[in-house]
Amino acid sequence: MPGFELVGKEEQAAVNEIFEKSNGVVFAHGFDALRDDIFRVRDFEKELAQKVDVDYAQAVSSGSTALKVALKAMGVKRGDEVITQSFTFVATVEAILEVGAVPVIVDIDKTLNISPQAFKEAITDKTKVVIPVHMLGVTAQMDEIVSIAKEYNILVLEDTAQGLGGKFGGKALGTIGDVGTYSFDGGKTVICGEGGMVVTNNKEMFVTARAYHDHGHEYSTTKGRGVEDALCTGFNYRMSELQAAFGLAQFKKLDYILSSQKVNQIKLKKAIKDIGFEFRTIPDEDGDIGDSIVFYLDTKEDAKRFATKMAEEGLGTKNLPDAIKWHFAKHWQHMFREYDFYNDGKNHWEKSDDILSRSIALPIMINMTDEQIENIAFKLLKIAKEI
Ligand SMILES: Cc1ncc(COP(=O)(O)O)c(C=O)c1O
């Protein structure tokens, strides 16, 4: 999902424009006499909302703060339970802790996303929200998740940090549940340095998200910013004009990014189709953004050997297994030891552990040449024979 591969003169020109036309106004609000009507944060919100076909978008300072703002907007309070999956980036659980809620972390299945069954079994009368995470740009099983959530009156927050541009049943990931979040950090499909977005069709939730991300500001259209009221408590999770200008220029490349990584993913998958391992279960092949290819070895020892041989051949993996510590709850004792859950040193996610420890994720780059793809495939097939 590397938008960073395409950073170039368009992003540079967009940032320069802030100096040339907007007199260096980098704050998203006010300075009307200086800024020549340039509001890049607003533009970014508008373009993203149009693209994913949603009523409201709120730009924020990161994908992590997007999750926190979203949980606040959804009315999550201290002591509420929020269910999410064991395989995600640590930020999903950090955001739950930030709002004072209790993370209930459940197993994944072979989609590498939340197991609908595990979600259902974890529901209690304190469950307020479920967060499916579309890991590596592949949708969670949203039909089942939404239907269970509806049955138990639970709100759905889609952590789409890794899934911008992905779809499920033709609908953009991030817009299927009640609220969705995106990230534009340096490793994502579209990047802007640091940044995130909260999207929803629910006006009330949007109004709370907008207020909470900016010290509670009511965003009055008649009163000035200095004299308007606060709707709620809040904090500063605003995006700056520089981030938005950069992000907007990147965002215009989204279709190209998605189509080229998908083409490369299909080529590589075809070239290794006879590798002899089971591939990740993909609930909606057309909606997969083409970020990676994951397959499962028979044992964790085989997977370790496979990854070692890949490294020897100069091939990298993506999160599985290279950055697993940041993506699997089993490794987050640094966090849990401050709380009275999951702090017993036990492995609460044996099913996930089994799947993850047998997984190899191959990164797909936008700028891969056919020759590089053939070379990667050749090396992978060779390693597979040696295992
Ligand atoms: C699934 C997931 N959620 C949330 C985040 C947090 O995004 P950010 O780095 O923009 O704070 C990330 C970033 O890696 C992520 O992968």
The ligand as an ORCA input file, in Angstrom:
! r2SCAN-3c Opt
* xyz 0 1
  C      -4.901     -1.128     11.476
  C      -4.334      0.200     11.879
  N      -5.046      0.997     12.695
  C      -4.595      2.200     13.070
  C      -3.362      2.652     12.657
  C      -2.866      3.976     13.146
  O      -2.647      4.891     12.126
  P      -1.584      6.089     12.324
  O      -0.227      5.509     12.137
  O      -1.952      7.041     11.230
  O      -1.806      6.655     13.659
  C      -2.580      1.860     11.802
  C      -1.244      2.301     11.359
  O      -0.379      1.522     11.056
  C      -3.087      0.600     11.403
  O      -2.384     -0.197     10.592
*
